[in-house]
Amino acid sequence: MAAKNSGVTFDESWIKNVNINLPAVKRRAETVTARRGVKKQWQAAWQLRAVSCIDLTTLAGDDTRANVHRLCYKAAHPIRSDLLKAIGMESAGLTTGAVCVYPSRVGDCRKALENMKCKIPIASVATGFPSGQTSFKTRLEEIRQAVQDGASEIDIVINRTLALQGDWKGVYDEVREMREACGEAHLKTILATGELGSMVNIYKASMVCMMAGADFIKTSTGKEGVNATLPVSLVMVRAIRDFYDRTQRKVGFKPAGGIRTAKDACNWLVLMKEELGDEWTKPDLFRFGASSLLGDLERQIFYYAKGSYPAAYEIPMA
Ligand SMILES: O=C[C@H](O)COP(=O)(O)O
């Protein structure tokens, strides 16, 4: 991951006069999906890039040691080896960007990855995910526990109650303390954009989290009614650009929730390349939060390697 963002002092003037032209945002987002898709080896290359940017996720009430182990195995071997061989990528060491689980499953991930001698980062959601409605003390303790158990990336949820009340200094102070609680671990801040009510709030929340020291800003938990969308992503990546212009610090972006197809993945990569440049299309500064995107990417790579789509039993699930 990119160097950590130590944050800056809260400066209200950075979020004071924010205006967002919603029709223009929507029009710009539509231009991304209207692009003619790349084909053949270029398409396969983008699909492999997308694989390397996935935080392969399971966040379910019925997660067990067994399915977490399976998730880790899939993260370490995301594409069937015969397919990689067929396209000359067998020695590229392709893995997903990270695995992402609840704090209580971090230890299972650590053991599974250690057994495989695999160094994929373990990301853990924390701070009362997905609602964030637990005491602040409990939320901080959850971060420390996840780090102690082996997580090197922490995905926190911001306090939407404070955000919706316009208490941006309150949001900043909480995220700042969460940053401290992460220690050496990287911090991703989930805005839960589907609950923030307006694009202006989404821009402000993005900027406040970066001021407080977020290494990544992330759209959604995957549990809101509306999760990652391109217009919301555009507003967030413009905030990343503004933060970079002000501080020269590069903050990453993670769209999450409902991203399931190779076409979706390509759209987001195009957005990143056009808005922020190539550097933001790599795992250091870009991740997909996704539980089922990998299946479609592997299907498309199968098609490229073999010329036909696989039957369901030919692609092992995460
Ligand atoms: O952060 C990751 C999301 O919870 C995944 O959402 P998804 O299951 O819709 O892919």
The ligand as a MOL file (V3000), in Angstrom:
LIG
                    3D

  0  0  0     0  0            999 V3000
M  V30 BEGIN CTAB
M  V30 COUNTS 10 9 0 0 0
M  V30 BEGIN ATOM
M  V30 1 O -16.7580 -4.3060 1.5600 0
M  V30 2 C -17.2920 -5.1750 0.9320 0
M  V30 3 C -18.7410 -5.3560 0.7190 0
M  V30 4 O -19.3880 -5.7000 1.9030 0
M  V30 5 C -18.9840 -6.4040 -0.3140 0
M  V30 6 O -20.2580 -6.2350 -0.8360 0
M  V30 7 P -20.8490 -7.3070 -1.8940 0
M  V30 8 O -21.1290 -8.5500 -1.0870 0
M  V30 9 O -22.0770 -6.6580 -2.4200 0
M  V30 10 O -19.8150 -7.5730 -2.9410 0
M  V30 END ATOM
M  V30 BEGIN BOND
M  V30 1 2 1 2
M  V30 2 1 2 3
M  V30 3 1 3 4
M  V30 4 1 3 5
M  V30 5 1 5 6
M  V30 6 1 6 7
M  V30 7 2 7 8
M  V30 8 1 7 9
M  V30 9 1 7 10
M  V30 END BOND
M  V30 END CTAB
M  END
